[in-house]
Amino acid sequence: MDNFIQFELVKLFDTWKKSRNNKYSDANIQSYHDYFKEFYNKLRSLAPNVHTLDDTRKEFIKFCVEYFQDRINCLSNNTSTNAPYELVATLTNVASEWIPHINKYVILTHFGDYSFSKYMYEDTLFKTIESDYGIPDINKRTILLSIPHRYYRDYMNNVVLFHEIGHFVDNALSISERLLENEWLNNYLRQGFCKDVIGHFRFLNTKNPTDIVDPKTLTIIDKGIYSKMLSYWKEYFADLFAASYVGNTLYKYLDYHTYPIQNDDSDHEYHPSNKLRANVTDKFLSGNSDYIVDTIQTALNAICKKTLPVFQNTLDASDIYQLLPLELKTDRDLYSIFATAWDIWYGDRNEFTKQNNLVESLNPSQLYSILNNLIEKSISNYLIQKKWNDVPK
């Protein structure tokens, strides 16, 4: 075992050699990089002497190697030249509206299917490094957002990440957990599953609430069904969260993903059918009452003292048609630019020809490059101006 731990340490050192001189646009990511640099020096001195460590220390070194190998690979994807900085900065801005002390988190991106994840043992890891190796806890925890490789520098389809950052907010504040617990206490066990509940959680059709939760002890009897309900609530929440910032743009990707099936109404193990999700989102965006929408807004008001605002596009796209970046003046403008780009993509493309006296219409590749570049430039200009405005005068 000692030899293999040394082998894994060598592989970690090799990964670090390729990353140690990286520079990052995000100060949080840079500080995380510098933290590992200090710990790396400790690991280097340990490598020749692994055989002298007790089993507890060896297990912790194994734990560290696995964790940091993954994180260093993520860091390599988040350099100034690789990571979609403007996109991550926008998502951080969104999260900061809900999570106090957002600077305690380091948002990293890496390749993979769209998802959000966090490492549940980070607190233990950093506290142990502090106590055993004398390196102060960095007091920052990592959040991983996975992006498919083909979309890595893309701004349009990455509206999906507003859904994933919604999962982060939900996780950080335990919104779905608290919401579901409240529904069990105040509704399900008292009134049963009403038509609205079963309509959004169709797997409950043959279930009684008392089959799932003991009404006397409130002990969860059927953990599988309870967990499935929680997963569905998390998906509904993340959908509404994304819709609040980018409208219904998320469903362009979901519709493509399920094509040629139209209005996919098949429920899945961990999320409702696309049709159900789209119906809930449409009711939210149109301001209509719905069990899911109303319950989530009530929970948010109780937990956060505010609710999700209904998305409204605040931008005039005229400058884009003239091949100019948009002047973003507010955070809502910042979020609206994604929906604006999709409106243009699905709209009258001949407007570019008219506005610029082009001989030929733009082909799809030209249009995509223009939109993607103008989104990036518009966001970059806004972030620079915002940072400048925040400098003490």
Secondary structure by P-SEA (a helix, b strand, c coil): caaaaaaaaaaaaaaaaaccccccccaaaaaaaaaaaaaaaaaaaaccccccccaaaaaaaaaaaaaaaaaaaaaaaccccccaaaaaaaaaaaaaacccccccbbbbbbbcccccccccaaaaaaaaaaaacccccccbbbbbbbbcccccccccccaaaaaaaaaaaaaaaaaaaaaaaaaaacccccccccaaaaaaccccccccccccccccccccccaaaaaaaaaaaaaaaaaaaaaacccaaaaaaaaaaacccccccccccccccaaaaaaaaaaaaaccccaaaaaaaaaaaaacccccccccccccccccccccccccccaaaaaaaaaaaaaaaacccaaaaaaccccccccaaaaaaaaaaaaaaaaaaaaaaaaaaaccc
